Amino acid sequence: MISAERIPNNVDLHLNKRLQRALEHWQPQYIQWWKDMGPQGFQEYHQVYVRTAVSVDPSGWAHFEYVKLPEYRWGIFLADPVINRTIGFGDFEGQPVWQEVPGEFRNQLRRLVVTQGDTEPASVEQQRWLGHRCPSLYDLRNLFQVNVEEGRHLWAMVYLLHSYFGRDGRDEAEELLARQSGNRDKPRILEAFNEPIDTWLDFFMFTMFTDRDGKSQLLSLSESSLDPLSRTTRFMLTEEAHHMFVGETGIARIVDRTCQLMKDEQSGFSEDIRKLGGIDMPTIQKFINLWFSLSLDLHGNEISTNAASYFANGLKGRAEEAKWEDHKVADSSYRLETVQDGQVVKTDVPMRNAMNEVLRDWYVGDCQAGVDRWNKLIERHGISDRLRLPDRKFNRGIGQFADHHFDPNGRMLSDEEWKRRKYEWLPAPSDKEYLMSIMNASIFEPGRFANYIAPPQRGIKGKPVNFEYVRTEA
Ligand code: BYC
């Protein structure tokens, strides 16, 4: 049933017959998709202590209750309008923002909305088996919270498709449920969203690094001249923050536990940690290398005419556009690395063509701040190991470096050396096997945590750490 009660919203859904009709058709398909492709084994008999957004103000936002996952109330929210908002960058700077899609930019905008929308269900699909290996009820609940919010982000993009893109938009909304992560014939659009997320180390790295690409992209879309896109993505950013919290603190808790085990062992050698059932630092580093490099790819090619045209037309800006001085960026250039004749060289390109790289700069800085916080924790334990981000050229599948190999220091390697050494830097099948062996069962006892991860410092919404965050029905 399509009702404001079932679908919390601030878009006057009760008055909008066209949107109601479109959703009446789409929503049952969505629920079917959620049951088939969402969290496996936790749909029928489990209740999860989740937050549901019921309005955009902080009080409506912090509404917590036990919910059966398929009964979650996925809503449609736009951040409050900015009165007299004008276009903030590009060739139309200073003109009023658009409340409808201009015909000449319809294809480009649809493509951006579809690409953004495609990542949301993809991530739910990637994570659908993790519940069976959860390290605690607290973590299980966080996984499901992230999943239902990714579902809501899909709703946000489907709202835009249904409301602003007519028949094509309705077709695209259906396609978003038809593509599947990792499916050979109908894969998800962006590559990182076809990678398996088999272990909780992958999950925390994904929410740290890939959700942070979500943050960069949503920040840049929230600058858009298309006001409904800007307002929708502005509200999504508030949810994204929680996903990155789950990732960053998840890794911090693993690192914390690893440090404790290193001290208990008194040898201080990370290599001994596996004997104690923990996750050694070199393994943590390999997963950083993997998920950081995959997420760098998500920013697109370093030199991109798509990016230039998105910027010129005001469709997609830079993160925190207001902090820049020049919003037209018509004449400046940007110096970046490329490969020419087998050598890495610095090249100047028109700044508009380098907008993907400019956003990547913002992203790398934000990731580095998180890694610094992990290193402070290790330092507090008095341990000398340090984690780091690999060079941007390492393990790239998209862009200027995709046809070459580099080590994490950015040194170019021959194909032969890469093949021989790649598992020094990336997870090897044996690393995955080890992780699966310590994650082979779920821990459902409130307050208990798997041996490889420390408990969090506090629970959720003032509840204790040993609260029953997921319960089976009485
Ligand atoms: N994989 O000029 P180029 C999130 C394609 S994550 C596969 O380099 P452009 C979330 C590209 O489509 C944020 N293909 O790229 C996180 C193009 O194809 P065509 C998601 C790729 O267009 C966690 C060709 O290569 N949001 O929210 O400047 C959980 C050359 O294009 C990839 C967005 O992505 C790739 N990685 O930039 C849940 C925002 N990269 O035209 C959710 C919307 C490029 O030759 N998307 N290609 O067929 C965009 O702004 C842009 O599409 C991109 C690419 C930044 C992704």
Boltz pocket constraint, residues with backbone or C-beta under 6 A from the ligand:
constraints:
  - pocket:
      binder: B
      contacts: [[A, 111], [A, 112], [A, 113], [A, 115], [A, 116], [A, 119], [A, 120], [A, 123], [A, 150], [A, 189], [A, 190], [A, 191], [A, 192], [A, 206], [A, 210], [A, 211], [A, 212], [A, 213], [A, 214], [A, 215], [A, 217], [A, 218], [A, 294], [A, 297], [A, 298], [A, 299], [A, 300], [A, 301], [A, 302], [A, 303], [A, 304], [A, 305], [A, 306], [A, 307], [A, 316], [A, 356], [A, 398]]
      max_distance: 6.0
